[in-house]
């Protein structure tokens, strides 16, 4: 999912910063953090 125009060509490490969308990365990180927090709360009781 390119943030700008069409999908660039090249090695994945070179084009990652062009292709990723920061909002999707932030949403994924938020879900992961929430999931870990809830897991710890369940195991703490």
PDB file of N, H, CA, C and O in Angstrom:
ATOM      1  N   UNK A   1       0.847  -1.173   0.000  1.00  0.00           N
ATOM      2  CA  UNK A   1       0.000   0.000   0.000  1.00  0.00           C
ATOM      3  C   UNK A   1       0.890   1.232   0.000  1.00  0.00           C
ATOM      4  O   UNK A   1       1.289   1.700   1.067  1.00  0.00           O
ATOM      5  N   UNK A   2       1.204   1.756  -1.149  1.00  0.00           N
ATOM      6  H   UNK A   2       0.880   1.377  -2.015  1.00  0.00           H
ATOM      7  CA  UNK A   2       2.091   2.911  -1.224  1.00  0.00           C
ATOM      8  C   UNK A   2       1.455   4.173  -0.649  1.00  0.00           C
ATOM      9  O   UNK A   2       0.273   4.440  -0.865  1.00  0.00           O
ATOM     10  N   UNK A   3       2.243   4.933   0.073  1.00  0.00           N
ATOM     11  H   UNK A   3       3.203   4.716   0.249  1.00  0.00           H
ATOM     12  CA  UNK A   3       1.771   6.219   0.587  1.00  0.00           C
ATOM     13  C   UNK A   3       1.736   7.258  -0.534  1.00  0.00           C
ATOM     14  O   UNK A   3       0.958   8.210  -0.480  1.00  0.00           O
ATOM     15  N   UNK A   4       2.574   7.071  -1.538  1.00  0.00           N
ATOM     16  H   UNK A   4       3.207   6.298  -1.582  1.00  0.00           H
ATOM     17  CA  UNK A   4       2.643   7.998  -2.674  1.00  0.00           C
ATOM     18  C   UNK A   4       2.613   7.239  -3.989  1.00  0.00           C
ATOM     19  O   UNK A   4       3.368   6.284  -4.170  1.00  0.00           O
ATOM     20  N   UNK A   5       1.759   7.647  -4.896  1.00  0.00           N
ATOM     21  H   UNK A   5       1.146   8.423  -4.748  1.00  0.00           H
ATOM     22  CA  UNK A   5       1.688   7.127  -6.266  1.00  0.00           C
ATOM     23  C   UNK A   5       1.649   5.603  -6.366  1.00  0.00           C
ATOM     24  O   UNK A   5       0.994   4.944  -5.560  1.00  0.00           O
ATOM     25  N   UNK A   6       2.352   5.044  -7.356  1.00  0.00           N
ATOM     26  H   UNK A   6       2.885   5.580  -8.011  1.00  0.00           H
ATOM     27  CA  UNK A   6       2.322   3.593  -7.572  1.00  0.00           C
ATOM     28  C   UNK A   6       3.419   2.889  -6.777  1.00  0.00           C
ATOM     29  O   UNK A   6       4.293   3.529  -6.193  1.00  0.00           O
ATOM     30  N   UNK A   7       3.352   1.562  -6.769  1.00  0.00           N
ATOM     31  H   UNK A   7       2.641   1.042  -7.243  1.00  0.00           H
ATOM     32  CA  UNK A   7       4.316   0.755  -6.025  1.00  0.00           C
ATOM     33  C   UNK A   7       5.714   0.904  -6.635  1.00  0.00           C
ATOM     34  O   UNK A   7       5.903   0.640  -7.822  1.00  0.00           O
ATOM     35  N   UNK A   8       6.690   1.325  -5.828  1.00  0.00           N
ATOM     36  H   UNK A   8       6.536   1.539  -4.863  1.00  0.00           H
ATOM     37  CA  UNK A   8       8.053   1.474  -6.352  1.00  0.00           C
ATOM     38  C   UNK A   8       8.723   0.113  -6.520  1.00  0.00           C
ATOM     39  O   UNK A   8       8.334  -0.866  -5.884  1.00  0.00           O
ATOM     40  N   UNK A   9       9.718   0.066  -7.372  1.00  0.00           N
ATOM     41  H   UNK A   9      10.034   0.862  -7.889  1.00  0.00           H
ATOM     42  CA  UNK A   9      10.477  -1.153  -7.612  1.00  0.00           C
ATOM     43  C   UNK A   9      11.792  -1.079  -6.845  1.00  0.00           C
ATOM     44  O   UNK A   9      12.345   0.004  -6.657  1.00  0.00           O
ATOM     45  N   UNK A  10      12.287  -2.220  -6.406  1.00  0.00           N
ATOM     46  H   UNK A  10      11.838  -3.100  -6.559  1.00  0.00           H
ATOM     47  CA  UNK A  10      13.567  -2.272  -5.712  1.00  0.00           C
ATOM     48  C   UNK A  10      13.537  -3.265  -4.576  1.00  0.00           C
ATOM     49  O   UNK A  10      12.550  -3.971  -4.370  1.00  0.00           O
ATOM     50  N   UNK A  11      14.633  -3.309  -3.841  1.00  0.00           N
ATOM     51  H   UNK A  11      15.435  -2.736  -4.009  1.00  0.00           H
ATOM     52  CA  UNK A  11      14.753  -4.213  -2.700  1.00  0.00           C
ATOM     53  C   UNK A  11      13.812  -3.760  -1.586  1.00  0.00           C
ATOM     54  O   UNK A  11      13.642  -2.559  -1.375  1.00  0.00           O
ATOM     55  N   UNK A  12      13.194  -4.711  -0.866  1.00  0.00           N
ATOM     56  H   UNK A  12      13.332  -5.687  -1.038  1.00  0.00           H
ATOM     57  CA  UNK A  12      12.249  -4.343   0.193  1.00  0.00           C
ATOM     58  C   UNK A  12      12.831  -3.372   1.228  1.00  0.00           C
ATOM     59  O   UNK A  12      12.140  -2.455   1.671  1.00  0.00           O
ATOM     60  N   UNK A  13      14.087  -3.567   1.611  1.00  0.00           N
ATOM     61  H   UNK A  13      14.649  -4.312   1.251  1.00  0.00           H
ATOM     62  CA  UNK A  13      14.694  -2.670   2.602  1.00  0.00           C
ATOM     63  C   UNK A  13      14.822  -1.246   2.087  1.00  0.00           C
ATOM     64  O   UNK A  13      14.794  -0.294   2.867  1.00  0.00           O
ATOM     65  N   UNK A  14      14.963  -1.100   0.777  1.00  0.00           N
ATOM     66  H   UNK A  14      14.986  -1.873   0.144  1.00  0.00           H
ATOM     67  CA  UNK A  14      15.148   0.235   0.203  1.00  0.00           C
ATOM     68  C   UNK A  14      13.838   0.983   0.004  1.00  0.00           C
ATOM     69  O   UNK A  14      13.820   2.212   0.061  1.00  0.00           O
ATOM     70  N   UNK A  15      12.736   0.262  -0.229  1.00  0.00           N
ATOM     71  H   UNK A  15      12.751  -0.737  -0.275  1.00  0.00           H
ATOM     72  CA  UNK A  15      11.472   0.931  -0.531  1.00  0.00           C
ATOM     73  C   UNK A  15      10.485   0.949   0.634  1.00  0.00           C
ATOM     74  O   UNK A  15       9.394   1.503   0.496  1.00  0.00           O
ATOM     75  N   UNK A  16      10.835   0.364   1.767  1.00  0.00           N
ATOM     76  H   UNK A  16      11.721  -0.085   1.879  1.00  0.00           H
ATOM     77  CA  UNK A  16       9.899   0.283   2.893  1.00  0.00           C
ATOM     78  C   UNK A  16       9.397   1.658   3.327  1.00  0.00           C
ATOM     79  O   UNK A  16       8.194   1.839   3.515  1.00  0.00           O
ATOM     80  N   UNK A  17      10.286   2.618   3.488  1.00  0.00           N
ATOM     81  H   UNK A  17      11.263   2.470   3.335  1.00  0.00           H
ATOM     82  CA  UNK A  17       9.886   3.954   3.959  1.00  0.00           C
ATOM     83  C   UNK A  17       8.954   4.657   2.982  1.00  0.00           C
ATOM     84  O   UNK A  17       8.174   5.520   3.386  1.00  0.00           O
ATOM     85  N   UNK A  18       9.025   4.303   1.714  1.00  0.00           N
ATOM     86  H   UNK A  18       9.659   3.602   1.386  1.00  0.00           H
ATOM     87  CA  UNK A  18       8.151   4.913   0.717  1.00  0.00           C
ATOM     88  C   UNK A  18       6.782   4.238   0.718  1.00  0.00           C
ATOM     89  O   UNK A  18       5.767   4.891   0.476  1.00  0.00           O
ATOM     90  N   UNK A  19       6.752   2.940   0.989  1.00  0.00           N
ATOM     91  H   UNK A  19       7.577   2.409   1.186  1.00  0.00           H
ATOM     92  CA  UNK A  19       5.541   2.142   0.819  1.00  0.00           C
ATOM     93  C   UNK A  19       4.634   2.141   2.041  1.00  0.00           C
ATOM     94  O   UNK A  19       3.414   2.211   1.891  1.00  0.00           O
ATOM     95  N   UNK A  20       5.187   2.066   3.236  1.00  0.00           N
ATOM     96  H   UNK A  20       6.178   2.010   3.358  1.00  0.00           H
ATOM     97  CA  UNK A  20       4.322   1.904   4.419  1.00  0.00           C
ATOM     98  C   UNK A  20       3.518   3.175   4.691  1.00  0.00           C
ATOM     99  O   UNK A  20       3.920   4.273   4.307  1.00  0.00           O
ATOM    100  N   UNK A  21       2.413   3.012   5.339  1.00  0.00           N
ATOM    101  H   UNK A  21       2.086   2.119   5.651  1.00  0.00           H
ATOM    102  CA  UNK A  21       1.573   4.149   5.710  1.00  0.00           C
ATOM    103  C   UNK A  21       1.642   4.293   7.225  1.00  0.00           C
ATOM    104  O   UNK A  21       1.245   3.369   7.935  1.00  0.00           O
ATOM    105  N   UNK A  22       2.132   5.417   7.748  1.00  0.00           N
ATOM    106  H   UNK A  22       2.455   6.167   7.172  1.00  0.00           H
ATOM    107  CA  UNK A  22       2.345   5.570   9.189  1.00  0.00           C
ATOM    108  C   UNK A  22       1.089   5.351  10.035  1.00  0.00           C
ATOM    109  O   UNK A  22       1.192   4.893  11.174  1.00  0.00           O
ATOM    110  N   UNK A  23      -0.078   5.663   9.509  1.00  0.00           N
ATOM    111  H   UNK A  23      -0.162   6.035   8.584  1.00  0.00           H
ATOM    112  CA  UNK A  23      -1.307   5.454  10.270  1.00  0.00           C
ATOM    113  C   UNK A  23      -1.550   3.969  10.507  1.00  0.00           C
ATOM    114  O   UNK A  23      -1.982   3.579  11.592  1.00  0.00           O
ATOM    115  N   UNK A  24      -1.280   3.143   9.511  1.00  0.00           N
ATOM    116  H   UNK A  24      -0.929   3.460   8.630  1.00  0.00           H
ATOM    117  CA  UNK A  24      -1.456   1.702   9.682  1.00  0.00           C
ATOM    118  C   UNK A  24      -0.468   1.141  10.686  1.00  0.00           C
ATOM    119  O   UNK A  24      -0.811   0.261  11.476  1.00  0.00           O
ATOM    120  N   UNK A  25       0.748   1.643  10.660  1.00  0.00           N
ATOM    121  H   UNK A  25       1.026   2.358  10.018  1.00  0.00           H
ATOM    122  CA  UNK A  25       1.758   1.194  11.616  1.00  0.00           C
ATOM    123  C   UNK A  25       1.340   1.581  13.035  1.00  0.00           C
ATOM    124  O   UNK A  25       1.474   0.782  13.962  1.00  0.00           O
ATOM    125  N   UNK A  26       0.843   2.788  13.204  1.00  0.00           N
ATOM    126  H   UNK A  26       0.735   3.437  12.451  1.00  0.00           H
ATOM    127  CA  UNK A  26       0.403   3.241  14.525  1.00  0.00           C
ATOM    128  C   UNK A  26      -0.795   2.429  15.018  1.00  0.00           C
ATOM    129  O   UNK A  26      -0.867   2.087  16.198  1.00  0.00           O
ATOM    130  N   UNK A  27      -1.725   2.121  14.132  1.00  0.00           N
ATOM    131  H   UNK A  27      -1.666   2.399  13.173  1.00  0.00           H
ATOM    132  CA  UNK A  27      -2.890   1.324  14.521  1.00  0.00           C
ATOM    133  C   UNK A  27      -2.464  -0.079  14.945  1.00  0.00           C
ATOM    134  O   UNK A  27      -2.961  -0.599  15.944  1.00  0.00           O
ATOM    135  N   UNK A  28      -1.562  -0.688  14.207  1.00  0.00           N
ATOM    136  H   UNK A  28      -1.159  -0.266  13.396  1.00  0.00           H
ATOM    137  CA  UNK A  28      -1.072  -2.024  14.554  1.00  0.00           C
ATOM    138  C   UNK A  28      -0.368  -1.997  15.915  1.00  0.00           C
ATOM    139  O   UNK A  28      -0.587  -2.882  16.742  1.00  0.00           O
ATOM    140  N   UNK A  29       0.464  -1.001  16.146  1.00  0.00           N
ATOM    141  H   UNK A  29       0.643  -0.282  15.474  1.00  0.00           H
ATOM    142  CA  UNK A  29       1.177  -0.894  17.418  1.00  0.00           C
ATOM    143  C   UNK A  29       0.198  -0.701  18.578  1.00  0.00           C
ATOM    144  O   UNK A  29       0.406  -1.244  19.663  1.00  0.00           O
ATOM    145  N   UNK A  30      -0.844   0.055  18.354  1.00  0.00           N
ATOM    146  H   UNK A  30      -1.013   0.496  17.473  1.00  0.00           H
ATOM    147  CA  UNK A  30      -1.848   0.286  19.393  1.00  0.00           C
ATOM    148  C   UNK A  30      -2.583  -0.999  19.756  1.00  0.00           C
ATOM    149  O   UNK A  30      -2.781  -1.295  20.934  1.00  0.00           O
ATOM    150  N   UNK A  31      -2.984  -1.757  18.748  1.00  0.00           N
ATOM    151  H   UNK A  31      -2.823  -1.517  17.790  1.00  0.00           H
ATOM    152  CA  UNK A  31      -3.671  -3.031  18.995  1.00  0.00           C
ATOM    153  C   UNK A  31      -2.748  -4.006  19.714  1.00  0.00           C
ATOM    154  O   UNK A  31      -3.175  -4.704  20.634  1.00  0.00           O
ATOM    155  N   UNK A  32      -1.503  -4.058  19.307  1.00  0.00           N
ATOM    156  H   UNK A  32      -1.156  -3.491  18.560  1.00  0.00           H
ATOM    157  CA  UNK A  32      -0.550  -4.956  19.947  1.00  0.00           C
ATOM    158  C   UNK A  32      -0.337  -4.586  21.416  1.00  0.00           C
ATOM    159  O   UNK A  32      -0.308  -5.465  22.278  1.00  0.00           O
ATOM    160  N   UNK A  33      -0.188  -3.305  21.700  1.00  0.00           N
ATOM    161  H   UNK A  33      -0.211  -2.592  21.000  1.00  0.00           H
ATOM    162  CA  UNK A  33       0.011  -2.852  23.080  1.00  0.00           C
ATOM    163  C   UNK A  33      -1.223  -3.137  23.939  1.00  0.00           C
ATOM    164  O   UNK A  33      -1.097  -3.569  25.085  1.00  0.00           O
ATOM    165  N   UNK A  34      -2.399  -2.899  23.392  1.00  0.00           N
ATOM    166  H   UNK A  34      -2.501  -2.548  22.461  1.00  0.00           H
ATOM    167  CA  UNK A  34      -3.635  -3.167  24.130  1.00  0.00           C
ATOM    168  C   UNK A  34      -3.781  -4.657  24.422  1.00  0.00           C
ATOM    169  O   UNK A  34      -4.156  -5.050  25.527  1.00  0.00           O
ATOM    170  N   UNK A  35      -3.484  -5.472  23.429  1.00  0.00           N
ATOM    171  H   UNK A  35      -3.180  -5.153  22.532  1.00  0.00           H
ATOM    172  CA  UNK A  35      -3.574  -6.917  23.611  1.00  0.00           C
ATOM    173  C   UNK A  35      -2.628  -7.401  24.706  1.00  0.00           C
ATOM    174  O   UNK A  35      -3.013  -8.212  25.547  1.00  0.00           O
ATOM    175  N   UNK A  36      -1.412  -6.914  24.697  1.00  0.00           N
ATOM    176  H   UNK A  36      -1.099  -6.255  24.013  1.00  0.00           H
ATOM    177  CA  UNK A  36      -0.448  -7.315  25.730  1.00  0.00           C
ATOM    178  C   UNK A  36      -0.878  -6.855  27.112  1.00  0.00           C
ATOM    179  O   UNK A  36      -0.737  -7.592  28.088  1.00  0.00           O
ATOM    180  N   UNK A  37      -1.403  -5.643  27.198  1.00  0.00           N
ATOM    181  H   UNK A  37      -1.518  -5.044  26.405  1.00  0.00           H
ATOM    182  CA  UNK A  37      -1.855  -5.120  28.494  1.00  0.00           C
ATOM    183  C   UNK A  37      -3.008  -5.952  29.051  1.00  0.00           C
ATOM    184  O   UNK A  37      -3.024  -6.293  30.234  1.00  0.00           O
ATOM    185  N   UNK A  38      -3.974  -6.276  28.186  1.00  0.00           N
ATOM    186  H   UNK A  38      -3.961  -5.999  27.225  1.00  0.00           H
ATOM    187  CA  UNK A  38      -5.109  -7.066  28.642  1.00  0.00           C
ATOM    188  C   UNK A  38      -4.684  -8.474  29.044  1.00  0.00           C
ATOM    189  O   UNK A  38      -5.223  -9.033  29.999  1.00  0.00           O
ATOM    190  N   UNK A  39      -3.733  -9.047  28.333  1.00  0.00           N
ATOM    191  H   UNK A  39      -3.295  -8.593  27.557  1.00  0.00           H
ATOM    192  CA  UNK A  39      -3.230 -10.377  28.696  1.00  0.00           C
ATOM    193  C   UNK A  39      -2.583 -10.359  30.075  1.00  0.00           C
ATOM    194  O   UNK A  39      -2.773 -11.277  30.873  1.00  0.00           O
ATOM    195  N   UNK A  40      -1.827  -9.317  30.344  1.00  0.00           N
ATOM    196  H   UNK A  40      -1.673  -8.571  29.696  1.00  0.00           H
ATOM    197  CA  UNK A  40      -1.175  -9.217  31.658  1.00  0.00           C
ATOM    198  C   UNK A  40      -2.202  -9.020  32.782  1.00  0.00           C
ATOM    199  O   UNK A  40      -2.025  -9.545  33.881  1.00  0.00           O
ATOM    200  N   UNK A  41      -3.272  -8.263  32.508  1.00  0.00           N
ATOM    201  H   UNK A  41      -3.416  -7.836  31.615  1.00  0.00           H
ATOM    202  CA  UNK A  41      -4.307  -8.066  33.519  1.00  0.00           C
ATOM    203  C   UNK A  41      -5.029  -9.380  33.830  1.00  0.00           C
ATOM    204  O   UNK A  41      -5.342  -9.653  34.988  1.00  0.00           O
ATOM    205  N   UNK A  42      -5.290 -10.176  32.825  1.00  0.00           N
ATOM    206  H   UNK A  42      -5.036  -9.954  31.884  1.00  0.00           H
ATOM    207  CA  UNK A  42      -5.981 -11.444  33.027  1.00  0.00           C
ATOM    208  C   UNK A  42      -5.131 -12.387  33.859  1.00  0.00           C
ATOM    209  O   UNK A  42      -5.644 -13.069  34.746  1.00  0.00           O
ATOM    210  N   UNK A  43      -3.841 -12.432  33.581  1.00  0.00           N
ATOM    211  H   UNK A  43      -3.424 -11.878  32.861  1.00  0.00           H
ATOM    212  CA  UNK A  43      -2.951 -13.329  34.305  1.00  0.00           C
ATOM    213  C   UNK A  43      -2.585 -12.814  35.714  1.00  0.00           C
ATOM    214  O   UNK A  43      -2.101 -13.578  36.549  1.00  0.00           O
ATOM    215  N   UNK A  44      -2.814 -11.542  35.962  1.00  0.00           N
ATOM    216  H   UNK A  44      -3.207 -10.922  35.283  1.00  0.00           H
ATOM    217  CA  UNK A  44      -2.467 -10.963  37.275  1.00  0.00           C
ATOM    218  C   UNK A  44      -3.528 -11.299  38.330  1.00  0.00           C
ATOM    219  O   UNK A  44      -3.217 -11.289  39.521  1.00  0.00           O
ATOM    220  N   UNK A  45      -4.767 -11.593  37.931  1.00  0.00           N
ATOM    221  H   UNK A  45      -5.020 -11.601  36.964  1.00  0.00           H
ATOM    222  CA  UNK A  45      -5.805 -11.849  38.925  1.00  0.00           C
ATOM    223  C   UNK A  45      -5.793 -13.257  39.434  1.00  0.00           C
ATOM    224  O   UNK A  45      -6.614 -13.615  40.278  1.00  0.00           O
TER     225      UNK A  45
END
